[in-house]
Amino acid sequence: FDLRAVLEDAGIATQVFAAQELSLPGMAGHSAGGLVSNVLPMDPTTWRLRVPGQVAVTAADVRFSAMARWRSLQQGIDQYDPDAVLFVGFFSPLVWTLRQRYPVLGMSLHTLPPVAPVDLWLSANPQPQARMDWPGLPQPAARHFPFRFWPVDLPAAARSEIGVRENAVLLVTCGARLDPDGLAGWIAEVVRFLDEEPRAEWLVVGPDASQGARLGQKHPRIRVLPQRTDLTRWVALGDLYLNPPRIGGGASVAMAMEAGVPVVSLAGGDGGDKIGSLAIQNTGDYRRRLAEWVGDSVSRAQAGAHLKAKFREELDLSSPAAARALVQACEEAGQCFARRQASPLPGNGARP
């Protein structure tokens, strides 16, 4: 709905279609290792439309098979007859059919291109050409589109809610899988830092009950909260945001940047990409940066102000720059589609 708001505000009419492909009958029977996709039912009361007016949404009935849903949505999209299709997701067989008639833009929910034959990929990577293309799929055009986050106007939580001292330097980390991701060494290093730095306290938000209990036992100045819908308030409470050494973490890093909270993160992952030149190259420098910023409130404030400005310039989806980039991407996708339709090369028409 955020992308829809950008387009509507630019004077482009939209309609939303949802196949709800993650909600499948008998999903548990198709899962391995006890992992089951838990997708909540669609709830219109939770939609944030961002712009005034009504929104047209066509949602497939989850009681039917995926194939029946695709056919139903295909009919609805053909009746709407759009000038372009913006596919938000990682994979959908419906895209193969849609691309025969319409220009298709794709935006994944992470840094990889969609596993679908899109004409243009909206890439978060500042160097989108340095990427992995999927075998057997036509290579899409790529446009750098880092704007992924709509600003959230929520006040920070209170330290008294979790028993943190007002004069402490509060470190915050978010993550639902801190144990299985091989982060034991990193966690141990942060615990050693707490032993050496009495001013520091650490808030970890997101682990399940068993992980949270183990983390909370590692040091008396560790606070643990389960997954929350008001995550932004707790990120904004921190003096520093610690991003673990992992591939992801970009969404919580962006929350910290929006709030002006300085971020300590290694380069080479989504979190490090967000903060650019402030990303750290090795674990030794990570520890030194942490110690420096805990001990120097002026440096912390400067880094936080820099990252807040960087969020507004590069990540804020509500910005005029984001609107211009998205409209230009739609136009470019149309040009790609026209070239594809005129080309006799294999793969440019219907799927075999």
C-alpha positions in Angstrom: 0.0 0.0 0.0 3.0 2.3 0.4 3.9 2.0 -3.2 0.3 2.4 -4.2 0.3 5.7 -2.2 3.3 7.0 -4.1 1.7 6.3 -7.4 -1.7 7.6 -6.5 -0.1 10.8 -5.2 1.7 11.1 -8.6 -1.7 11.0 -10.3 -1.5 7.3 -11.4 -4.6 5.2 -10.7 -4.0 1.8 -9.1 -5.7 -1.4 -8.2 -4.3 -4.0 -5.8 -4.5 -7.7 -6.5 -3.5 -10.3 -4.0 -3.2 -14.1 -4.7 -2.3 -14.8 -1.0 -0.1 -17.6 -2.3 1.5 -18.2 1.1 -1.9 -19.3 2.5 -2.4 -22.8 1.0 -4.8 -25.6 2.1 -2.8 -28.2 4.0 0.3 -26.1 4.2 1.6 -28.1 7.2 1.7 -31.2 5.0 4.1 -29.6 2.6 6.6 -28.4 5.3 9.8 -30.1 6.4 11.5 -30.0 9.8 8.4 -28.9 11.6 8.5 -25.4 10.1 5.1 -24.1 9.0 4.4 -20.8 7.3 2.1 -18.9 9.6 0.3 -16.3 7.6 -2.4 -14.2 9.4 -5.7 -13.7 7.5 -5.9 -10.5 5.5 -7.3 -7.7 7.8 -8.4 -4.5 6.0 -8.5 -2.7 9.4 -4.7 -2.9 9.4 -4.1 -1.3 6.0 -2.3 2.0 6.0 -3.4 3.7 2.9 -1.2 6.9 3.4 -3.4 9.0 1.0 -7.1 9.9 1.4 -9.7 8.2 -0.7 -10.7 4.6 -1.4 -8.6 1.7 -2.5 -9.7 -1.1 -4.8 -8.4 -4.5 -3.6 -9.1 -7.9 -5.2 -8.0 -10.7 -2.9 -8.1 -14.3 -4.0 -10.2 -16.7 -1.9 -7.7 -18.9 0.1 -10.2 -21.8 0.1 -9.4 -22.5 -3.5 -6.2 -23.9 -5.1 -3.3 -21.7 -6.1 -4.1 -22.4 -9.8 -7.8 -21.4 -9.4 -6.6 -18.2 -7.7 -4.2 -17.3 -10.5 -6.9 -17.8 -13.1 -9.3 -15.6 -11.2 -6.8 -12.8 -10.7 -5.7 -13.0 -14.3 -9.3 -12.4 -15.4 -9.6 -9.4 -12.9 -6.3 -7.9 -14.1 -7.3 -8.3 -17.8 -10.6 -6.5 -17.0 -8.7 -3.7 -15.3 -6.3 -3.6 -18.3 -3.4 -1.7 -16.6 -0.6 0.1 -18.4 1.9 -1.7 -16.2 2.0 -4.3 -13.4 4.1 -3.8 -10.3 4.8 -7.2 -8.8 5.8 -7.1 -5.1 7.2 -10.4 -3.9 9.8 -13.0 -4.7 8.0 -15.6 -6.9 4.7 -16.1 -8.6 3.8 -18.2 -11.7 1.2 -15.6 -12.5 4.0 -13.2 -13.7 4.7 -15.5 -16.6 1.2 -15.0 -17.9 1.0 -11.3 -17.1 4.2 -10.5 -19.0 2.7 -11.6 -22.2 0.3 -8.6 -22.1 1.8 -6.0 -19.8 5.1 -4.4 -18.8 6.1 -5.9 -15.4 8.2 -4.2 -12.7 9.4 -6.4 -9.8 10.4 -5.5 -6.3 11.5 -8.2 -3.9 11.1 -8.0 -0.1 14.8 -8.5 0.1 18.0 -7.8 -1.9 17.7 -10.5 -4.5 15.9 -10.1 -7.8 12.5 -11.8 -8.1 12.4 -15.4 -9.5 10.1 -14.2 -12.2 10.5 -12.8 -15.7 10.1 -9.1 -14.9 11.0 -6.4 -17.4 12.5 -4.1 -14.7 13.8 -4.9 -11.3 13.6 -2.2 -8.5 16.8 -3.0 -6.7 17.9 -1.9 -3.3 21.6 -2.5 -4.3 23.4 0.7 -5.2 25.2 -1.3 -7.9 22.3 -3.4 -9.3 24.3 -4.6 -12.3 26.6 -6.5 -9.9 24.0 -9.1 -9.1 23.1 -12.8 -9.5 20.6 -13.5 -12.4 18.4 -16.6 -12.2 19.2 -19.3 -14.7 16.5 -19.8 -17.3 15.0 -16.3 -16.8 15.5 -13.3 -19.1 17.7 -10.7 -17.5 15.6 -7.7 -16.4 16.7 -4.1 -16.6 17.7 -2.8 -13.2 17.0 0.5 -11.5 18.5 1.5 -8.2 15.4 2.1 -5.9 16.5 2.1 -2.3 13.2 3.7 -1.0 11.6 1.0 1.0 10.4 2.6 4.3 7.5 5.0 5.1 8.4 7.1 8.1 6.6 6.1 11.3 5.7 8.8 13.8 5.8 7.0 17.1 7.3 8.3 20.4 10.1 6.3 21.9 9.3 3.8 24.7 10.2 4.7 28.3 13.3 3.1 29.9 11.3 2.7 33.1 9.1 0.1 31.2 12.1 -2.3 31.2 14.1 -1.2 34.2 16.9 0.5 32.4 18.8 3.3 34.1 18.2 6.8 32.7 22.0 7.5 32.6 22.9 4.2 31.0 24.1 3.9 27.4 21.5 1.6 26.0 22.4 -0.8 23.2 19.5 -2.3 21.1 19.5 -5.3 18.9 16.5 -6.9 17.0 16.3 -10.4 15.8 14.1 -13.5 15.9 16.9 -16.0 15.2 20.0 -15.0 17.2 21.0 -18.5 18.3 20.6 -20.6 15.1 22.4 -18.0 13.0 25.8 -18.9 14.4 26.0 -15.7 16.5 27.3 -17.3 19.7 30.7 -15.7 19.3 29.2 -12.2 18.7 26.9 -12.5 21.6 29.7 -13.6 23.9 31.7 -10.5 22.7 28.9 -8.2 23.6 28.5 -9.8 27.0 32.3 -9.3 27.6 31.8 -5.7 26.7 29.1 -5.3 29.2 31.5 -6.8 31.9 34.1 -4.1 31.0 31.7 -1.2 30.5 29.4 -0.6 33.5 27.6 2.3 31.7 26.2 0.0 29.0 23.0 -2.0 29.0 21.6 -4.2 26.2 18.0 -4.6 25.0 17.3 -7.5 22.7 13.9 -7.5 20.9 12.4 -10.4 19.0 13.7 -13.8 20.2 11.3 -16.5 21.2 10.8 -17.5 24.8 13.6 -20.1 24.9 16.1 -17.9 23.1 15.1 -15.0 25.2 15.6 -16.9 28.5 19.1 -18.0 27.5 20.1 -14.5 26.5 18.7 -13.0 29.7 20.7 -15.3 31.8 24.0 -14.3 30.3 24.3 -10.9 32.0 22.2 -8.9 34.6 22.2 -5.8 32.3 20.5 -7.6 29.4 16.8 -7.0 28.9 14.8 -9.2 26.5 11.5 -8.5 24.8 9.5 -10.8 22.5 8.4 -9.9 19.0 6.4 -6.7 19.0 4.2 -4.7 16.7 5.6 -1.4 18.1 9.3 -2.3 17.4 10.0 1.3 16.2 9.5 2.6 19.7 12.1 0.3 21.2 14.7 0.9 18.5 14.2 4.7 19.0 14.8 4.2 22.8 18.4 3.1 22.2 21.6 5.2 22.2 23.2 2.7 19.8 21.8 0.0 17.5 23.9 -3.1 17.2 23.3 -5.1 14.0 24.6 -8.7 14.4 27.0 -10.0 11.7 24.3 -11.4 9.4 23.1 -11.0 5.8 19.9 -9.2 6.7 18.9 -6.7 9.3 18.2 -3.9 7.0 14.7 -3.1 8.1 15.6 -2.6 11.8 18.7 -0.7 10.8 16.5 1.7 8.8 14.3 2.1 11.8 17.4 3.2 13.8 18.4 5.6 11.1 15.0 7.2 10.9 15.2 7.8 14.7 18.7 9.2 14.5 20.2 6.2 16.5 23.8 5.5 15.4 24.3 2.0 14.0 27.2 -0.4 14.5 27.2 -2.9 11.7 29.6 -4.9 9.6 29.8 -4.3 5.8 28.7 -7.0 3.4 25.0 -7.4 4.5 21.8 -5.5 4.1 22.3 -3.6 7.4 25.8 -2.5 6.4 24.6 -1.5 2.9 22.1 0.9 4.5 24.6 2.9 6.5 27.2 3.1 3.7 30.6 4.4 4.7 29.9 3.9 8.4 29.8 0.1 7.9 32.7 -1.7 9.6 35.0 -4.2 7.8 36.0 -6.6 10.5 35.1 -7.7 14.0 38.0 -6.0 15.7 36.9 -2.6 14.3 33.3 -3.5 15.4 34.4 -3.7 19.0 36.5 -0.5 18.7 33.6 1.4 17.2 31.3 0.2 20.0 33.7 1.3 22.7 34.3 4.6 21.0 30.6 5.5 20.7 29.7 4.3 24.2 32.3 6.6 25.6 31.7 9.6 23.4 28.2 11.1 23.3 29.3 13.8 20.8 30.4 11.2 18.2 27.2 9.3 18.8 25.1 12.4 18.1 27.0 13.2 15.0 26.7 9.7 13.6 23.0 9.6 14.5 22.4 12.9 12.7 24.3 11.7 9.6 22.2 8.5 9.4 19.0 10.3 10.0 19.7 12.6 7.0 20.8 9.5 5.0 17.4 7.9 5.7 15.5 11.0 4.4 17.6 11.2 1.2 17.9 7.5 0.3 15.3 5.3 2.1 12.2 7.5 2.7 9.5 6.2 0.4 7.3 9.2 1.1 9.9 11.6 -0.4 9.5 13.4 -3.8 12.7 11.6 -4.9 11.0 8.2 -4.4 7.9 9.3 -6.4 10.1 10.5 -9.3 12.1 7.3 -9.4 9.1 5.1 -9.3 7.3 6.9 -12.1 10.4 6.8 -14.2 10.8 3.1 -13.5 7.2 2.5 -14.8 8.0 4.4 -18.0 11.2 2.5 -18.4 9.4 -0.8 -17.9 7.0 0.2 -20.7 10.0 0.8 -23.0 11.5 -2.6 -22.1 8.1 -4.2 -22.9 7.9 -2.5 -26.3 11.4 -3.7 -27.2 10.5 -7.2 -26.0 7.3 -7.3 -28.1 9.2 -6.2 -31.2 12.0 -8.8 -30.7 11.8 -12.3 -32.1 14.2 -13.7 -29.5 13.2 -16.8 -27.6 11.8 -16.0 -24.1 10.3 -12.7 -25.1 6.8 -14.0 -25.7 4.7 -16.6 -24.0 6.2 -19.2 -21.7 6.7 -22.5 -23.5 
